[in-house]
Amino acid sequence: MFIYVIADYGTGDPAFAEVTQRLLMDLPNAQVQTLSVPPFSTLATGFWLAQLGLNPGPSDRLLYHNCAPRQDDPEARQNNEGEGLTYALLPNHVKVVGVNAGYTLSFIKQHAKVLQTVSVSRGGSQFRSRDVFPAAVAAIAQEDFSLLGEPLNPAQIPDVPLDRIAWIDGYGNIKTTIPASTVRLEPETKIVVRIGDVVSDAIYSDGSFKVAEGTLAFAPGSSGWASPDGGEPVRWVELFLRGGNAWERFGRPRINQSVTRLA
């Protein structure tokens, strides 16, 4: 069993180690890898659930995610209660277990063959992903589905917000939620892109390296997955500054900021 833990604890945060050792108590032979997203970034969480879950990988794998801003109810919390735990089964038999918050399930909701609640406490600890959820994760990983509850209606899960920043990679490339299929431009078309208060010229390219050094490319990026209806694969536009850093050029924008094509 291969397990990805996707959470907003912070890069290098010992919380990942605490969660990992709880998982290994019930799954001693599992291999666990961790991925940190920015605090409360359900958009980044959902993006990586789809990118890792819907693409080729080990056949026996489970994605365990925890990004729970507790924004489903603005009132004071009783017993540290937060958003509920859910289970999804993807077409390639990859299991997904985690909190239904914001956009965490938005990218996979149309792909999931099963989408259900998990009947575990929504409270009981400030650190539910360590103290409450791992036993349920381990049970589901071992094909014990006795904790599954009511089906989730995909219509009640928010759609992916378009024209946003989904991720900034280590090279400063900006991955967006602009579907590549919606861009109707000829290669080498000059455009203008705005993020926040920063505006930059760019070149539309059908491949990021088909631009000169120092040029900002607006192009289908490296992220995407199969279409839920078997049609054209899903691909997302990426902003790529060849020989530089697109994130720096745009003043270090945050995930979820809007990306606007002005021309």
Backbone torsions as a table, in degrees:
resi	resn	phi	psi	omega
1	MET	NA	128.9	177.9
2	PHE	-110.4	124.4	-176.1
3	ILE	-120.9	127.3	169.1
4	TYR	-98.1	131.6	171.9
5	VAL	-107.5	113.5	-179.9
6	ILE	-110.7	118.0	-175.6
7	ALA	-154.6	167.3	-177.7
8	ASP	-103.3	35.0	-179.2
9	TYR	-70.3	-32.3	-175.8
10	GLY	118.4	142.4	-178.9
11	THR	-59.9	124.8	179.7
12	GLY	78.8	4.3	-178.8
13	ASP	-67.3	131.9	177.7
14	PRO	-60.0	-13.8	176.7
15	ALA	-57.5	-34.5	177.4
16	PHE	-62.4	-40.5	179.2
17	ALA	-65.8	-39.2	179.6
18	GLU	-64.5	-43.9	179.3
19	VAL	-66.0	-41.4	-179.2
20	THR	-60.3	-45.1	-177.7
21	GLN	-70.2	-28.0	173.6
22	ARG	-66.9	-41.8	177.8
23	LEU	-62.8	-40.6	-176.8
24	LEU	-72.2	-16.0	174.3
25	MET	-60.8	-40.2	-178.8
26	ASP	-100.5	-15.2	-179.5
27	LEU	-130.3	66.8	-170.8
28	PRO	-63.7	-20.6	-178.9
29	ASN	-99.0	5.7	-178.4
30	ALA	-74.3	151.7	169.4
31	GLN	-104.7	127.1	-174.7
32	VAL	-117.3	130.1	172.1
33	GLN	-122.0	150.2	-176.0
34	THR	-120.6	150.4	178.0
35	LEU	-140.3	123.1	-178.3
36	SER	-97.6	130.5	173.6
37	VAL	-110.8	162.2	179.6
38	PRO	-61.1	156.7	-178.2
39	PRO	-53.3	129.4	175.4
40	PHE	63.4	16.3	-176.9
41	SER	-86.9	84.9	177.2
42	THR	-68.5	-26.2	178.5
43	LEU	-65.9	-47.7	177.7
44	ALA	-64.0	-38.6	177.7
45	THR	-59.3	-50.2	-179.4
46	GLY	-62.8	-38.6	179.0
47	PHE	-60.5	-44.9	-177.9
48	TRP	-77.0	-26.7	172.4
49	LEU	-60.2	-42.7	179.8
50	ALA	-72.1	-44.0	-176.4
51	GLN	-63.7	-40.6	-179.7
52	LEU	-84.3	-33.4	-174.9
53	GLY	-82.8	-32.1	-174.1
54	LEU	-96.6	-5.6	179.2
55	ASN	-101.9	164.1	-177.9
56	PRO	-57.2	144.1	179.8
57	GLY	-177.7	-172.5	178.3
58	PRO	-55.0	137.3	-176.8
59	SER	-67.1	-32.2	-178.2
60	ASP	-101.6	80.1	-178.5
61	ARG	-137.1	154.2	-179.2
62	LEU	-135.8	137.4	175.9
63	LEU	-106.1	120.4	179.9
64	TYR	-111.8	117.0	-174.6
65	HIS	-121.9	144.2	176.5
66	ASN	-144.9	100.4	170.6
67	CYS	-137.3	98.4	-169.1
68	ALA	-125.6	85.7	-178.3
69	PRO	-67.6	-8.8	-176.5
70	ARG	55.2	46.6	179.7
71	GLN	-104.2	6.3	179.1
72	ASP	-74.5	-16.2	-179.5
73	ASP	-148.2	116.7	-176.5
74	PRO	-75.8	-9.3	-177.9
75	GLU	-75.4	167.0	178.4
76	ALA	-59.8	142.7	-175.9
77	ARG	-89.9	140.6	173.1
78	GLN	-100.5	127.9	174.6
79	ASN	58.7	33.2	177.8
80	ASN	60.8	27.1	-178.0
81	GLU	-63.5	143.7	178.1
82	GLY	-143.6	-168.3	-179.8
83	GLU	-59.3	152.1	-173.0
84	GLY	-80.9	161.1	179.6
85	LEU	-84.3	145.0	-178.7
86	THR	-135.5	164.1	177.0
87	TYR	-130.1	136.5	174.3
88	ALA	-133.1	144.2	174.4
89	LEU	-117.0	122.6	-178.1
90	LEU	-87.8	164.1	-175.7
91	PRO	-59.6	-25.3	179.4
92	ASN	-92.2	15.9	176.9
93	HIS	73.6	11.7	173.8
94	VAL	-73.8	133.2	179.1
95	LYS	-94.2	142.9	178.7
96	VAL	-129.4	123.1	179.4
97	VAL	-129.3	127.5	178.1
98	GLY	174.7	-177.8	-173.9
99	VAL	-77.9	134.2	175.6
100	ASN	-86.5	96.4	-178.4
101	ALA	-141.2	133.6	176.1
102	GLY	54.9	-122.2	-175.4
103	TYR	-100.9	16.3	-174.6
104	THR	-58.5	-34.9	-177.3
105	LEU	-104.4	3.5	-172.4
106	SER	-65.4	-39.1	-176.3
107	PHE	-75.4	-24.0	-176.3
108	ILE	-106.9	-5.2	-170.0
109	LYS	-61.6	-33.8	179.8
110	GLN	-81.8	-12.3	179.8
111	HIS	-92.6	-29.1	-169.8
112	ALA	-63.3	131.5	174.6
113	LYS	-83.4	-26.9	175.2
114	VAL	-134.4	138.0	178.8
115	LEU	-147.2	105.3	-173.2
116	GLN	-140.5	158.9	170.9
117	THR	-74.5	161.5	173.7
118	VAL	-117.7	128.3	-172.6
119	SER	-84.7	78.9	172.5
120	VAL	-130.8	165.6	-179.1
121	SER	-60.2	140.1	175.3
122	ARG	-90.4	-0.4	-179.8
123	GLY	-134.7	-151.7	175.1
124	GLY	96.6	-14.7	-178.9
125	SER	-167.1	146.0	170.8
126	GLN	-67.3	-25.6	-175.5
127	PHE	-114.2	64.9	-175.1
128	ARG	-63.2	-32.9	-178.0
129	SER	-67.5	-14.9	173.9
130	ARG	-102.6	-42.6	-168.8
131	ASP	-94.7	-24.3	-172.5
132	VAL	-115.5	-45.2	-168.6
133	PHE	-82.7	-31.9	-172.6
134	PRO	-55.5	-35.9	-179.8
135	ALA	-63.6	-38.5	177.9
136	ALA	-68.7	-40.2	177.6
137	VAL	-59.8	-46.2	-179.0
138	ALA	-63.4	-40.5	179.8
139	ALA	-62.2	-47.5	-179.5
140	ILE	-65.0	-39.2	177.9
141	ALA	-58.5	-30.5	-178.8
142	GLN	-98.6	21.9	174.9
143	GLU	69.0	20.7	173.5
144	ASP	-95.8	106.0	-175.0
145	PHE	-106.1	22.9	-176.4
146	SER	-66.9	-20.1	-179.0
147	LEU	-88.3	-3.4	-177.8
148	LEU	-68.8	139.5	-177.7
149	GLY	-113.0	-131.9	-174.5
150	GLU	-73.5	147.5	173.5
151	PRO	-63.9	148.8	174.3
152	LEU	-98.0	138.7	177.0
153	ASN	-88.3	116.6	-179.8
154	PRO	-55.2	-29.4	-179.4
155	ALA	-65.3	-21.2	179.5
156	GLN	-90.3	-1.4	175.9
157	ILE	-97.5	131.2	-176.7
158	PRO	-59.8	146.2	174.0
159	ASP	-70.7	161.1	175.1
160	VAL	-62.1	126.4	176.8
161	PRO	-73.7	125.6	-176.1
162	LEU	-83.4	160.1	175.1
163	ASP	61.3	40.6	177.5
164	ARG	-121.9	164.6	170.8
165	ILE	-82.3	123.6	179.0
166	ALA	-98.1	-30.3	-176.7
167	TRP	-165.4	150.4	170.2
168	ILE	-120.7	118.8	-176.7
169	ASP	-85.2	-179.5	-174.2
170	GLY	-66.1	-15.6	177.3
171	TYR	-95.0	-0.2	-177.0
172	GLY	85.0	9.1	174.6
173	ASN	-71.3	137.8	-176.8
174	ILE	-103.4	111.8	177.2
175	LYS	-88.7	130.1	-174.6
176	THR	-115.9	172.6	172.5
177	THR	-103.1	33.3	170.9
178	ILE	-89.5	113.0	179.5
179	PRO	-64.2	129.9	-179.9
180	ALA	-59.5	-29.5	-178.3
181	SER	-67.9	-15.7	-178.9
182	THR	-91.2	-5.5	-178.5
183	VAL	-91.5	114.2	-177.7
184	ARG	-109.5	71.7	-178.7
185	LEU	-129.6	152.0	172.5
186	GLU	-81.1	143.0	175.8
187	PRO	-53.2	143.3	-179.8
188	GLU	77.3	10.6	173.3
189	THR	-69.8	133.8	177.6
190	LYS	-84.6	133.5	179.0
191	ILE	-135.2	174.9	175.7
192	VAL	-126.3	132.8	-177.5
193	VAL	-121.6	138.9	178.0
194	ARG	-122.8	133.0	170.7
195	ILE	-132.0	118.4	-175.7
196	GLY	62.3	-126.8	-179.4
197	ASP	-96.5	4.1	-174.7
198	VAL	-105.3	133.1	179.0
199	VAL	-120.1	138.7	-179.1
200	SER	-143.0	143.6	169.1
201	ASP	-69.0	151.4	177.2
202	ALA	-150.9	167.0	177.1
203	ILE	-121.1	129.6	174.2
204	TYR	-76.5	131.4	-179.3
205	SER	-134.2	149.2	174.8
206	ASP	-89.1	4.0	175.9
207	GLY	-162.3	126.6	-167.9
208	SER	-56.6	-33.5	-176.5
209	PHE	-83.5	1.8	177.9
210	LYS	-87.8	40.4	175.1
211	VAL	-136.1	158.3	-179.0
212	ALA	-74.8	158.8	175.7
213	GLU	-53.9	134.6	178.7
214	GLY	85.3	2.9	-178.3
215	THR	-99.8	137.1	176.1
216	LEU	-84.2	121.3	178.6
217	ALA	-98.2	141.4	172.7
218	PHE	-117.5	103.2	-165.5
219	ALA	-151.3	157.6	170.6
220	PRO	-56.6	128.5	-174.5
221	GLY	-95.2	-164.5	-175.3
222	SER	-88.1	-4.0	-176.2
223	SER	-102.9	141.8	178.9
224	GLY	158.6	178.1	-175.1
225	TRP	-160.6	177.7	-179.2
226	ALA	-64.8	148.9	177.2
227	SER	-73.3	144.0	179.9
228	PRO	-65.4	-22.3	-180.0
229	ASP	-100.6	8.4	178.7
230	GLY	79.8	7.5	-179.9
231	GLY	-85.0	-145.9	-179.4
232	GLU	-61.0	132.3	-179.2
233	PRO	-57.6	148.4	176.0
234	VAL	-76.3	126.3	172.5
235	ARG	-135.5	150.4	-176.2
236	TRP	-116.9	143.4	178.6
237	VAL	-70.9	143.7	179.7
238	GLU	-127.9	144.0	172.9
239	LEU	-101.2	123.2	-169.8
240	PHE	-135.2	121.1	178.8
241	LEU	-102.0	104.3	-176.0
242	ARG	-65.1	125.2	-178.3
243	GLY	77.6	8.4	-178.8
244	GLY	-147.8	-152.8	-173.6
245	ASN	-137.3	107.8	-177.8
246	ALA	-63.4	-37.1	179.3
247	TRP	-60.4	-42.9	177.7
248	GLU	-66.4	-41.0	-179.0
249	ARG	-58.4	-36.5	-177.9
250	PHE	-93.0	17.3	174.7
251	GLY	76.2	31.0	177.9
252	ARG	56.2	59.8	179.4
253	PRO	-67.9	163.8	-178.2
254	ARG	-96.4	155.9	170.7
255	ILE	-59.0	140.7	-179.6
256	ASN	87.9	-5.5	174.3
257	GLN	-68.9	151.9	-178.9
258	SER	-75.6	144.5	174.9
259	VAL	-118.2	123.1	-175.2
260	THR	-120.7	129.5	173.0
261	ARG	-93.4	114.5	-175.0
262	LEU	-85.2	-27.5	-177.5
263	ALA	-156.8	NA	NA
